Amino acid sequence: MKTFIKKNGVWIGFLLLATVVAFMTMDWATMESRFLSPRNLTNLLRQASINGVLAAGMTLIILTGGIDLSIGSIVAVAGIFVGISQLHWGWADQGVTGAVNSVLLSMAVGTAAGIINGGLVSVLGIAPFVITLGMMVIARGVALILSNGSGISPMGDSFRFIAEEYISHWPTVFLIALVLALMLWRFRRNLLEAVFPLLTCAVFAYAFIQYKGFPVVVLFLVASLAVTAFLLTHTTLGRCIYAIGSNEQAAHWAGVPIRKVKWIVYSIMGLFSGLAGALLTARLNGAVPTAGQLFELDAIAAVVIGGTSLKGGVGTILGSFVGALTIATLNNGMDLLEVPSFYQMVFKGIIIILAVGLDRGQR
């Protein structure tokens, strides 16, 4: 039991928080919880999608013992490029082709920023904190310059499809069955560990089917999590990432190409930041130069809450996803309870401190 609780502490914490929020938002006259309604659960996962995508990339960086403080600003500048391409370059009138090109452009911009971060960190050996802090200021300035300090809207109908539309019910059933099958395969050697993931998937599956179907934006989250999880568990690069975070000097003597791995990791983080910028722009139906503020805080919080050690070498993508769900549940619950946003920041800060303290105690 002690081992089970230690391995599933992240899931237990998330489910306890969800249970508390469900009871606090209960309408005792009708015995219905606003939090557990299909519409709210669907919106909860939609809200967690952007942070989940960022958390997937941040997990790779923190596993190497690094950090990236620039992702919020990269999200903003990537979104500005999306707005410019949609409104000023006429891509909004090109339908699906224009929407796809805008997403690819956003990802290219984010990847370019990530390549710069990775190059300075790996080649020059400068501390990631310093490099990404500088990039945070630079990218925010570029976003303000390109947009002249104002928002760019509206986006094209095809581009808004990414954040606003849902997949119909029968394809939703197929997608849910596929996700459940992948989880069973992932935990085939120890089905007991699959209890909490399958329970969570079942709850969200019920919500999707009862509401409008599978949100399109969640597809990007699932794809990001699947790619990074495969990268960490089934590739040489993934083993190198864990090796660097566990003991960089030992990894060097073992022949791990540390500079190359770090460069790739920061580039992937930039790619995910660009994707998050496109998703946020579609959700807001506009590009805002001040968008993405404190996104790095939410991403780091999700990763740490999910059990990834800030010293590197320990952590999983699935844990980071649960951390993103926890942050989204906290935000959603406090919104339902009409807690002011200023207090929400305080609560999130306390949770980060507690999570880091727990990680230190476990180590």
C-alpha positions in Angstrom: 0.0 0.0 0.0 2.8 2.4 0.8 4.5 1.7 -2.5 1.1 2.1 -4.3 0.5 5.5 -2.7 4.0 6.7 -3.5 3.6 5.8 -7.1 0.1 7.2 -7.5 0.4 10.2 -5.1 -0.1 12.6 -8.0 -3.3 10.9 -9.1 -4.6 10.7 -5.5 -4.0 14.4 -5.0 -5.7 15.3 -8.2 -8.8 13.1 -7.4 -9.0 14.5 -3.8 -8.9 18.0 -5.1 -11.6 17.2 -7.7 -13.7 15.6 -5.0 -13.5 18.6 -2.8 -14.3 21.0 -5.6 -17.3 18.8 -6.6 -18.7 18.9 -3.1 -18.1 22.7 -2.7 -20.0 23.4 -6.0 -22.8 21.0 -5.2 -26.4 22.2 -5.5 -27.9 20.2 -2.6 -31.5 20.9 -3.8 -31.0 19.0 -7.1 -27.9 17.0 -5.9 -26.0 18.1 -9.0 -22.5 19.5 -9.0 -21.6 22.3 -11.3 -18.1 21.1 -11.5 -19.1 17.6 -12.6 -21.5 18.7 -15.3 -20.5 17.4 -18.8 -20.1 20.9 -20.1 -17.8 22.0 -17.3 -15.6 18.9 -17.5 -15.3 19.4 -21.2 -14.3 23.0 -20.7 -11.9 21.9 -18.0 -9.9 19.7 -20.4 -10.0 22.4 -23.0 -8.6 24.9 -20.5 -5.9 22.4 -19.6 -4.8 21.8 -23.2 -2.5 24.7 -23.7 -0.8 24.3 -20.3 -0.6 20.6 -21.0 1.2 21.1 -24.3 3.7 23.5 -22.6 4.1 21.1 -19.7 5.0 18.3 -22.0 7.9 20.4 -23.4 8.9 21.7 -20.0 9.1 18.2 -18.7 11.9 17.4 -21.1 13.9 20.5 -20.1 13.5 20.0 -16.3 14.5 16.4 -16.7 17.9 17.6 -17.9 18.1 19.9 -14.9 17.3 23.0 -16.9 14.5 25.6 -16.9 12.8 27.8 -19.5 11.3 31.1 -18.4 10.7 32.4 -21.9 7.8 30.2 -23.0 5.1 32.8 -22.2 6.7 35.4 -24.3 7.4 32.9 -27.1 3.7 32.1 -27.0 2.9 35.8 -27.5 5.2 36.4 -30.4 4.2 33.2 -32.1 0.5 34.3 -31.8 1.3 37.7 -33.2 2.8 36.0 -36.3 -0.4 34.0 -36.6 -2.5 37.2 -36.4 -0.3 38.9 -39.0 -0.6 36.0 -41.4 -4.3 35.7 -40.9 -5.3 39.3 -41.1 -2.5 41.1 -43.1 -1.3 38.3 -45.4 -4.7 37.2 -46.3 -4.4 33.6 -45.0 -7.8 33.9 -43.3 -9.4 33.8 -46.8 -7.5 30.6 -47.8 -9.7 28.4 -45.6 -8.1 25.2 -44.2 -4.8 25.8 -46.1 -4.4 29.2 -44.5 -5.2 27.8 -41.1 -2.6 25.0 -41.4 0.0 27.5 -42.8 -0.6 29.8 -39.8 -0.2 26.9 -37.3 3.0 25.8 -39.1 4.3 29.4 -39.1 3.6 29.7 -35.4 5.5 26.5 -34.7 8.4 27.6 -36.8 8.7 30.9 -34.9 8.6 29.0 -31.6 11.2 26.5 -32.8 13.5 29.3 -33.9 13.4 30.9 -30.5 14.0 27.4 -28.9 17.0 26.9 -31.2 18.5 30.2 -30.0 17.9 29.2 -26.4 19.3 25.8 -26.8 22.3 27.0 -28.7 23.3 29.6 -26.1 22.7 27.1 -23.2 24.5 24.2 -24.8 27.3 25.8 -26.8 28.2 28.8 -24.6 27.4 27.0 -21.4 25.5 29.9 -19.9 23.0 29.1 -17.2 19.5 28.3 -18.6 17.9 30.7 -16.1 19.9 33.7 -17.5 19.4 32.8 -21.2 15.7 32.1 -21.0 15.1 35.2 -18.8 16.8 37.3 -21.5 14.7 35.6 -24.2 11.6 36.3 -22.2 12.2 40.0 -22.4 13.4 39.9 -26.0 10.4 37.9 -27.3 7.9 40.1 -25.4 9.5 43.2 -26.9 9.3 41.7 -30.4 5.7 40.9 -29.9 4.9 44.5 -28.9 7.0 45.9 -31.8 5.3 43.7 -34.5 1.8 44.4 -33.2 2.5 48.1 -32.4 1.3 47.4 -28.9 -2.3 46.5 -29.9 -4.2 43.3 -30.6 -4.8 41.7 -34.0 -8.3 40.3 -34.7 -10.4 38.6 -35.9 -9.1 35.3 -37.2 -10.5 33.2 -40.1 -13.3 30.8 -39.5 -11.1 27.8 -40.4 -8.5 28.8 -37.9 -11.1 29.3 -35.1 -12.2 25.7 -35.8 -9.1 24.6 -33.9 -10.4 25.9 -30.5 -14.1 26.1 -30.9 -15.3 23.0 -32.7 -15.9 19.4 -31.6 -15.6 16.0 -33.2 -19.0 14.3 -33.6 -20.0 11.5 -31.3 -19.1 8.3 -33.2 -15.6 9.5 -34.0 -15.4 10.6 -30.3 -16.2 7.0 -29.2 -13.5 5.7 -31.5 -10.9 8.2 -30.2 -11.7 7.4 -26.6 -11.5 3.7 -27.3 -8.1 4.3 -28.9 -6.8 6.3 -25.9 -8.0 3.6 -23.5 -6.3 0.9 -25.6 -3.1 2.8 -25.5 -3.3 3.2 -21.8 -3.9 -0.5 -21.3 -0.9 -1.3 -23.5 1.2 1.2 -21.5 0.3 -0.4 -18.2 0.1 -4.0 -19.5 2.7 -5.2 -17.0 1.0 -3.7 -14.0 -2.7 -3.1 -14.5 -3.1 -1.8 -10.9 -1.3 1.3 -11.9 -3.8 1.9 -14.7 -6.7 2.3 -12.3 -6.5 6.1 -11.8 -5.7 6.9 -15.5 -8.6 4.7 -16.7 -11.0 6.2 -14.2 -10.1 9.8 -15.2 -10.4 8.9 -18.9 -13.8 7.3 -18.3 -15.1 10.4 -16.6 -14.0 12.7 -19.4 -15.2 10.3 -22.0 -18.7 10.4 -20.4 -18.5 14.2 -20.4 -17.6 14.4 -24.1 -20.3 12.0 -25.2 -23.0 13.8 -23.1 -21.9 17.2 -24.3 -20.8 18.0 -27.9 -18.1 15.4 -28.5 -14.3 15.4 -28.5 -12.9 19.0 -28.5 -10.5 19.5 -31.4 -8.0 21.4 -29.3 -7.7 18.4 -27.0 -6.3 16.4 -30.0 -3.3 18.6 -30.0 -2.8 17.9 -26.3 -3.1 14.1 -26.8 -0.6 14.3 -29.7 1.9 16.3 -27.8 1.7 14.0 -24.8 1.9 10.9 -26.9 5.0 12.1 -28.9 6.9 13.2 -25.8 6.1 10.1 -23.9 7.3 7.9 -26.8 10.4 10.1 -27.0 11.3 9.5 -23.4 10.5 5.8 -23.1 11.3 4.4 -26.5 14.2 6.4 -27.9 17.9 6.9 -27.3 17.3 10.6 -26.9 14.9 9.9 -24.0 17.5 7.8 -22.2 20.1 10.5 -22.7 17.7 13.1 -21.2 17.3 11.1 -18.1 21.0 10.4 -17.9 21.9 14.1 -18.1 19.5 15.0 -15.4 20.6 12.2 -13.1 24.3 12.9 -13.4 25.6 15.1 -16.2 29.3 14.3 -15.5 28.7 10.6 -15.6 26.6 11.0 -18.7 29.5 12.9 -20.3 32.0 10.1 -19.5 29.5 7.5 -20.8 29.6 9.2 -24.2 26.2 11.1 -24.1 26.3 14.1 -26.5 25.2 16.6 -23.8 25.3 19.7 -26.0 23.3 18.1 -28.8 20.7 16.7 -26.4 20.2 20.0 -24.7 19.9 21.8 -28.0 17.3 19.4 -29.2 15.3 19.6 -25.9 15.1 23.5 -26.0 14.1 23.4 -29.6 11.3 21.0 -28.8 10.2 23.3 -26.1 10.1 26.2 -28.6 8.1 24.1 -31.0 5.5 23.4 -28.3 5.4 27.1 -27.3 4.7 28.0 -30.9 1.9 25.4 -31.1 0.5 26.8 -27.8 0.6 30.3 -29.3 -1.5 29.1 -32.2 -4.0 27.4 -29.9 -4.3 30.4 -27.7 -4.8 32.8 -30.6 -7.6 30.5 -32.0 -9.2 30.4 -28.6 -9.1 34.2 -28.1 -10.0 34.8 -31.8 -7.2 37.3 -31.8 -3.4 37.8 -31.2 -2.5 39.9 -28.1 1.1 41.0 -27.4 0.6 40.6 -23.7 -0.7 37.1 -24.0 1.1 34.2 -22.3 2.0 36.1 -19.1 2.9 33.7 -16.3 2.4 30.7 -18.6 5.9 29.6 -17.6 4.6 29.5 -14.0 1.7 27.3 -14.8 3.9 24.9 -16.9 6.6 24.6 -14.2 3.9 24.1 -11.5 2.3 21.3 -13.6 5.6 19.6 -14.1 6.6 19.8 -10.4 3.2 18.8 -9.1 3.4 15.9 -11.5 6.4 14.5 -9.7 9.3 15.7 -11.9 12.3 16.7 -9.8 13.7 20.2 -10.4 17.1 18.7 -10.1 16.4 16.5 -13.1 16.5 12.8 -13.9 13.1 11.9 -12.3 9.7 12.4 -13.9 7.1 11.3 -16.5 4.9 12.9 -19.1 1.8 11.4 -17.6 2.6 12.9 -14.3 3.0 16.3 -15.9 -0.4 15.9 -17.6 -2.0 15.2 -14.2 -0.2 18.3 -12.9 -1.8 20.3 -15.7 -5.2 18.8 -14.8 -4.6 19.7 -11.2 -3.8 23.4 -12.0 -6.8 23.5 -14.4 -9.1 22.0 -11.7 -7.8 24.5 -9.1 -8.5 27.5 -11.5 -11.8 26.1 -12.6 -13.0 25.4 -9.1 -12.0 28.8 -7.8 -13.8 30.4 -10.8 -17.0 28.5 -10.0 -16.7 29.5 -6.4 -16.1 33.1 -7.6 -12.7 33.4 -5.9 -10.9 36.6 -7.2 -8.0 36.0 -9.6 -5.5 37.6 -7.2 -6.2 35.0 -4.6 -5.9 32.3 -7.2 -2.3 33.3 -7.8 -1.6 33.0 -4.1 -3.0 29.5 -4.0 -1.0 28.4 -7.0 2.2 29.8 -5.5 1.5 27.9 -2.2 1.0 24.6 -4.2 4.3 25.1 -6.0 6.1 25.5 -2.7 4.4 22.5 -1.2 5.2 20.4 -4.3 8.9 21.4 -4.3 9.1 20.7 -0.6 7.6 17.2 -1.1 10.1 16.5 -3.9 13.0 17.5 -1.6 11.6 15.2 1.1 11.3 12.3 -1.2 14.9 12.8 -2.5 
